[in-house]
């Protein structure tokens, strides 16, 4: 589903609701194709417009934007593609729709780990792939690593969404990067044997399953915990689990990103770079992370009060390029072991 947004700071004209129209003042605007929901990004875009006078036109879709931009070719109005997960942003790179996004500001504000080695994308926020354990049925120190998910003591006690979801593909790709394919395959087989049910639902569903006693441990992204605690209808379930940041004694917790790529035929390239630089600055980093309970990529930017309440943690410094390189192998292993069956 695609939504075109028209606001006081971003005007979107559409023929049959399908295309952006660039007017005579194209130099004073920037066009963003986004897989991130509008409410997450519009506050930052509004501030950018207030500071620069540059309008931000946004097109939101839950899927299909890479294919759309590729089909539009040189005529595409898209300046930036805003998305989540290293896999989805790598799809844009593989489709050859991105160009180098070079900026001294971005180099200074965003650590190397969260920037593409070929400068074709940058991360804007991070999220941790964590464990959620039952407050009543699991001791606080019962598990501390991803590797321990394979321990037979968890047989019939783990819930997780589809192994083929991009979040799990990235986690498994990180396991391959650290341990190799043979170890990861054995680990996947053992984790599958420990599942309480077939992989299903979304990350929130896994936390709810723990609260309902379907399982004792779930795998999910950290920001879902914040979403649930912030929702009166979901908070009771969230309060029945604790958040565990794995591998604090060694490599650190696996993290993924929301990120942005500069489009190959961006008609408003300079404005697009200005917008990305703004999003990598202190104010937008705090706003961006606060709205969705994520972590800023820029060092030193304060976390939201709720996120701080979960405690600090050490994140895995594995390059996201390495994770992207191992995604194919991860998908193959998930299929080979029949993880979703």
Steps between C-alpha positions, in 0.01 A plus 500: 500500500632843404412828667591840362539762771397864451589734785575867558868419464478243224272524196437185302305512177400171344346385178272208585677495837810344355766760432664804652506817295799729512410865457696801398644528850666158490819652640308577820374148564610144553306180422517207740370152428453338839431158645486667841152603613427872461445571869857387573669738260275801450604678823862506377400606150295785642796627703725472193261713297475756780879530509575494128184593312536178296174309460503126562270298276443148628363186342438213743458135411536180697669328206599528136688829505830359371319345205308821440814716495674256267199507266487881506865510396642839405154654534466407866427799725646312798797667666525275805385152599434467873470146631570254780733200529832452328340246268244740363752776447737252337218414257520860378876468452462170314234656276751769399269788590735671749795735461776590749384717788811695592509760773749614761209546741387139460854371531539693826160412647447137401744224606659290226295195604181676398624634165542299183860433400410631151303796643174378346300522825520628856322387816285749690387299803576158644293233670621201700391140437439394859352222710183533707468263795213434738530678833328210676642193330855597402777609735671830413831328421355195323625607158757754389593416138343420166701178497315378811173499307616158378527359856262202548371661822294731277324213319139600435553842658598744220279714275615687189356642179582350159863414448468659157410839638772756431567556871577133558693467175730780620548334840583166341732672253684649797533152651655379173742792502612414853487118495483377142228313314552154652463623857204721410316215329540279807389789718191561286399135520525510879307828525226352282481199735454740791204687351169494684311540171564556131645844423213743449374852559700815563740590781221635722317168462803322645504720811128446544552124467746511791248693710236239415721206597532365145878527536751626753737686270456703182726666244410852387618851422547735792271779379194273510540489877471878508198496270323255731584686820368818337169333409252454788360190330841337452682619811367225733655233278829688466526536876506122535835468320853631551724617219833321467787640292697193386876448485601777736798290608648478151409652162186689602136504393410484130363831368334599175413837352249727343685665214492715192645485149544779244333407175703469182295755306410729791370827348564690825832351606632794700177535697493126557848506652398795719203300629712195582753722677215650703372152590849412620516807727435518873142632493365265235691202639334546837156559347533210257610252766254627760189458285566132430704399809813441293862594560670799332795412276681821590713447811413720794135564411277431802273197487132542581405468865324168445789351304744611770288314757590171332867551580811548291653225291794424275406447138669272250740708290480262205475700177152498352666440165614163639143422600380594153764271347371203704128550441493257209666228706262569789194461277639175362560355848153601621356313204730197539407438863130561434493756777143615430354153460 
